[in-house]
């Protein structure tokens, strides 16, 4: 069964850090671009970051540039999102996503590009 599982969320104070993980099972992650998205209550799901299959292409939303870093460890079949200097407005459920079975050289932070999603992990930042 093809599956993505996010972990690493939690409750932190403003200015603190978290590292989210997106682990794949049932398929080899290193063929595919991966995207991170988030959805706050009452808001649309928005793209946060993405990374291409070989890590040559990464993208970030303007709101997280300079604070978040995406990376991947293909040997562990896992993609990470390091989130530093967290703010209350970063509070949301964070999801990772993949588009299977198409192999793309680039990555995108457009949710319509992806066809498989994890279940999400909650990130709450208190002020």
Secondary structure as the mmCIF struct_conf table of DSSP 4:
data_model
#
loop_
_struct_conf.conf_type_id
_struct_conf.id
_struct_conf.beg_label_comp_id
_struct_conf.beg_label_asym_id
_struct_conf.beg_label_seq_id
_struct_conf.end_label_comp_id
_struct_conf.end_label_asym_id
_struct_conf.end_label_seq_id
STRN STRN1 UNK A 3 UNK A 7
STRN STRN2 UNK A 10 UNK A 13
TURN_TY1_P TURN_TY1_P1 UNK A 14 UNK A 15
STRN STRN3 UNK A 18 UNK A 25
BEND BEND1 UNK A 26 UNK A 27
HELX_RH_3T_P HELX_RH_3T_P1 UNK A 29 UNK A 31
BEND BEND2 UNK A 32 UNK A 32
STRN STRN4 UNK A 34 UNK A 39
TURN_TY1_P TURN_TY1_P2 UNK A 41 UNK A 42
BEND BEND3 UNK A 43 UNK A 43
STRN STRN5 UNK A 46 UNK A 51
TURN_TY1_P TURN_TY1_P3 UNK A 53 UNK A 54
BEND BEND4 UNK A 55 UNK A 56
STRN STRN6 UNK A 58 UNK A 60
TURN_TY1_P TURN_TY1_P4 UNK A 62 UNK A 67
STRN STRN7 UNK A 68 UNK A 73
HELX_RH_3T_P HELX_RH_3T_P2 UNK A 74 UNK A 76
TURN_TY1_P TURN_TY1_P5 UNK A 77 UNK A 77
STRN STRN8 UNK A 78 UNK A 83
BEND BEND5 UNK A 85 UNK A 85
HELX_RH_3T_P HELX_RH_3T_P3 UNK A 88 UNK A 90
STRN STRN9 UNK A 92 UNK A 98
BEND BEND6 UNK A 101 UNK A 101
BEND BEND7 UNK A 105 UNK A 106
HELX_RH_3T_P HELX_RH_3T_P4 UNK A 111 UNK A 113
STRN STRN10 UNK A 116 UNK A 117
STRN STRN11 UNK A 121 UNK A 126
#
